[in-house]
C-alpha cells in the first residue's frame, strides 16, 4: 500500500475512533462499548497496514481522548486496555500452547486493568473508584472475577470479528476501496 493511502486510512480510523470517544458524553450508558468499538476499528489498520501503524493511531487517539473526551472513565478504559489489546492480540495468539496463551492474556488483562485503576484514582482523581475499593472484599473479588469472565467473552468475540473482517468484509468491500 502506498504511503498516501496508509496515511489517509490511518487518519480516517483515528477520526472515527475520536468520534466514538466523544460520543461517550452523549451516550453515557455506552462508556465501555464505545471505547471497545474504537479499539476494534484499529484491527483494520493491523490487517491492512501493520501493527506499528495501528499502535501509532492508538497513541494519538489515547492522548486526544484523555485530553478531550467528555467521559474520562471511557478514555482511561481505552488507554489502559481496550485500545491497544486488539493490536496486541495477534502477537499473543502466536503462542503455540493454548493454556499458555490464555494465561498470558489474562495476566496482561489483569495488569492493565490494575494500572488503569491506579491511573483513574491517582492521576485523574476519579473518586468513584476509591469508594468501590473500600467496599466488601468479597464484593471486590466477585467483581474482579466477573471482569475476567467478561474479558474471555470479549476476546472470543474479538476473534470472531477479526475472522469476519478478514474472510467476509475485507474481500467484499475493503479490497475494492483500496484497490487491492
DANOR-V395208 format. One record per residue. N is the residue number from 1. RES is the residue in three letters. SS is DSSP state (hx for helix, st for strand, lp for the rest). D_FIRST is the distance of its C-alpha to the first C-alpha in Angstrom with 1 decimal. Layout:
BEGIN
n->{N,N}
res->{RES,RES}
ss->{SS,SS}
d_first->{D_FIRST,D_FIRST}
END
This chain:
BEGIN
n->{1,2,3,4,5,6,7,8,9,10,11,12,13,14,15,16,17,18,19,20,21,22,23,24,25,26,27,28,29,30,31,32,33,34,35,36,37,38,39,40,41,42,43,44,45,46,47,48,49,50,51,52,53,54,55,56,57,58,59,60,61,62,63,64,65,66,67,68,69,70,71,72,73,74,75,76,77,78,79,80,81,82,83,84,85,86,87,88,89,90,91,92,93,94,95,96,97,98,99,100,101,102,103,104,105,106,107,108,109,110,111,112,113,114,115,116,117,118,119,120,121,122,123,124,125,126,127,128,129,130,131,132,133,134,135,136,137,138,139,140,141,142,143,144,145,146,147,148,149,150,151,152,153,154,155,156,157,158,159,160,161,162,163,164,165,166,167,168,169,170,171,172,173,174,175,176,177,178,179,180}
res->{UNK,UNK,UNK,UNK,UNK,UNK,UNK,UNK,UNK,UNK,UNK,UNK,UNK,UNK,UNK,UNK,UNK,UNK,UNK,UNK,UNK,UNK,UNK,UNK,UNK,UNK,UNK,UNK,UNK,UNK,UNK,UNK,UNK,UNK,UNK,UNK,UNK,UNK,UNK,UNK,UNK,UNK,UNK,UNK,UNK,UNK,UNK,UNK,UNK,UNK,UNK,UNK,UNK,UNK,UNK,UNK,UNK,UNK,UNK,UNK,UNK,UNK,UNK,UNK,UNK,UNK,UNK,UNK,UNK,UNK,UNK,UNK,UNK,UNK,UNK,UNK,UNK,UNK,UNK,UNK,UNK,UNK,UNK,UNK,UNK,UNK,UNK,UNK,UNK,UNK,UNK,UNK,UNK,UNK,UNK,UNK,UNK,UNK,UNK,UNK,UNK,UNK,UNK,UNK,UNK,UNK,UNK,UNK,UNK,UNK,UNK,UNK,UNK,UNK,UNK,UNK,UNK,UNK,UNK,UNK,UNK,UNK,UNK,UNK,UNK,UNK,UNK,UNK,UNK,UNK,UNK,UNK,UNK,UNK,UNK,UNK,UNK,UNK,UNK,UNK,UNK,UNK,UNK,UNK,UNK,UNK,UNK,UNK,UNK,UNK,UNK,UNK,UNK,UNK,UNK,UNK,UNK,UNK,UNK,UNK,UNK,UNK,UNK,UNK,UNK,UNK,UNK,UNK,UNK,UNK,UNK,UNK,UNK,UNK,UNK,UNK,UNK,UNK,UNK,UNK}
ss->{lp,lp,hx,hx,hx,hx,hx,hx,hx,hx,hx,hx,hx,hx,hx,hx,hx,hx,hx,hx,hx,hx,hx,hx,hx,lp,lp,hx,hx,hx,lp,lp,hx,hx,hx,hx,hx,hx,hx,hx,hx,hx,hx,hx,hx,hx,hx,hx,lp,lp,hx,hx,hx,hx,hx,hx,hx,hx,hx,hx,hx,hx,hx,hx,hx,hx,hx,hx,lp,lp,lp,hx,hx,hx,hx,hx,hx,hx,hx,hx,hx,hx,lp,lp,hx,hx,hx,hx,hx,hx,hx,hx,lp,lp,lp,lp,lp,hx,hx,hx,hx,hx,hx,hx,hx,hx,hx,hx,hx,hx,hx,hx,hx,hx,hx,hx,hx,hx,hx,hx,hx,hx,hx,lp,lp,lp,lp,hx,hx,hx,hx,hx,hx,lp,lp,lp,hx,hx,hx,hx,hx,hx,hx,hx,hx,hx,hx,hx,hx,hx,hx,hx,hx,hx,hx,hx,hx,hx,hx,hx,hx,hx,hx,hx,hx,hx,hx,hx,hx,hx,hx,hx,hx,hx,hx,hx,hx,hx,lp,lp}
d_first->{0.0,3.8,6.6,8.3,6.5,6.6,10.1,11.1,10.4,12.2,14.9,15.5,15.9,18.1,20.1,20.8,21.8,24.2,25.6,26.4,28.0,30.0,31.3,33.1,35.7,36.3,36.1,37.8,38.3,34.5,34.3,32.9,30.9,28.9,27.6,26.9,24.9,23.0,22.2,21.1,18.5,16.8,16.3,13.4,11.6,12.9,11.7,8.2,7.3,10.6,14.3,14.5,12.4,14.6,17.6,17.1,17.0,20.0,21.9,21.5,22.6,25.4,26.8,26.8,28.3,31.0,31.8,31.6,31.8,35.2,35.5,35.4,35.9,32.7,30.9,32.5,31.6,27.9,28.0,30.2,28.5,26.8,23.8,22.9,24.3,21.6,19.2,21.8,22.9,20.5,22.0,25.5,25.1,24.6,28.3,30.2,33.4,33.2,36.2,34.7,31.4,33.3,35.5,32.7,31.1,34.5,35.3,32.1,32.7,36.3,35.6,32.9,35.3,38.1,36.2,35.2,38.9,40.0,37.6,38.8,42.4,42.5,39.7,39.5,43.1,42.5,46.1,45.8,44.4,47.4,49.6,47.8,48.1,51.8,52.4,53.8,52.4,52.4,50.4,47.8,47.6,47.2,44.5,42.6,43.0,41.8,38.7,37.9,38.5,36.2,33.5,33.8,33.5,30.5,28.8,29.6,28.5,25.1,24.7,25.5,23.1,20.2,21.4,21.8,18.3,16.8,19.4,20.3,18.3,14.7,15.7,18.0,16.1,12.6,11.2,13.2,12.2,8.4,9.2,8.5}
END
